[in-house]
Amino acid sequence: MQAKTYETIALEIDGPVAVITLNRPSVLNALNAQLLGELSSALSELDGDDAVRAVIVTGSGPKAFAAGADIGELNALPGAFQGAQKARIGQHVTLQIERMKKPVIMAVNGFALGGGCELAMAGDIRIASENAKFGQPEVNLGLIPGYGGSQRTTRLLGKGMAMFLCLSGDIIDAQMALQIGLVERVVPQDELLAAAKKLAQTIASKAPLAIEACKRAIVNGAHLPIADALELEALEFGTLVGTSDFKEGTSAFLEKRKAAWTGQ
């Protein structure tokens, strides 16, 4: 599938791995309405491309992944109704990332603040460069996080850390983000994209139906009672046993050869 051309993001597809780059470096990749719309469109495009097995999202330039929502757009909001609608647009994109069949790796370079942090948290795996900074500083603007930050910080980090980040507005560095579980790895800045691509290629080499099912089980089961989550896992497991890829994978293991996945 030929990738579309966008104005505020760049989309590159290299075999089974796609890289989306937030591309407004002059404003530290701030998330304006056009960028969110184009990002949503690109995500839909990639989710429908069976040749793409993993997606990376990163920011243009060394300074920022995304420094937050576009403050000019926020300041122009006339009232509560429009404010809620603005939040729902960002929430739609973050939910879209979580609900994609394909795993999404966030390669966070520089500032990931406000909406940028919220976007990163919606990803499945987060790799940060050593210069990355994270925070939910909306209280400094007289706001709360609007793209899922108050909820995903709680689910990812626990109530206490969510309160700390959202109430203080403090900005934390990459090592603190690693310590509290906000990111999974920290790498040197010049190795960030290579590390993300290596991980994406590893994921892309696995059985595609199993990868999709694993993401579904984790995302959908995370907030269920354990008994319901285990039943969800059992159903996903059982469905995979009925696939050609399961037969191929188990046969390849027994025959000591590399599996040839078909996604069937």
Stockholm file with secondary structure:
# STOCKHOLM 1.0

chainA/1-264         MQAKTYETIALEIDGPVAVITLNRPSVLNALNAQLLGELSSALSELDGDDAVRAVIVTGSGPKAFAAGADIGELNALPGAFQGAQKARIGQHVTLQIERMKKPVIMAVNGFALGGGCELAMAGDIRIASENAKFGQPEVNLGLIPGYGGSQRTTRLLGKGMAMFLCLSGDIIDAQMALQIGLVERVVPQDELLAAAKKLAQTIASKAPLAIEACKRAIVNGAHLPIADALELEALEFGTLVGTSDFKEGTSAFLEKRKAAWTGQ
#=GR chainA/1-264 SS CCCCCCSSEEEEEETTEEEEEECCGGGTTCBCHHHHHHHHHHHHHHHTCTTCCEEEEEESSSSEEECCBCHHHHHTCCSHHHHHHHHHHHHHHHHHHHHCSSCEEEEECSEEETHHHHHHHTSSEEEEETTCEEECGGGGGTCCCCSSHHHHHHHHHCHHHHHHHHHHCCEEEHHHHHHHTSCSEEECGGGHHHHHHHHHHHHHTSCHHHHHHHHHHHHHHTTSCHHHHHHHHHHHHHHHHTSHHHHHHHHHHHTTSCCCCCCC
#=GC SS_cons         CCCCCCSSEEEEEETTEEEEEECCGGGTTCBCHHHHHHHHHHHHHHHTCTTCCEEEEEESSSSEEECCBCHHHHHTCCSHHHHHHHHHHHHHHHHHHHHCSSCEEEEECSEEETHHHHHHHTSSEEEEETTCEEECGGGGGTCCCCSSHHHHHHHHHCHHHHHHHHHHCCEEEHHHHHHHTSCSEEECGGGHHHHHHHHHHHHHTSCHHHHHHHHHHHHHHTTSCHHHHHHHHHHHHHHHHTSHHHHHHHHHHHTTSCCCCCCC
//
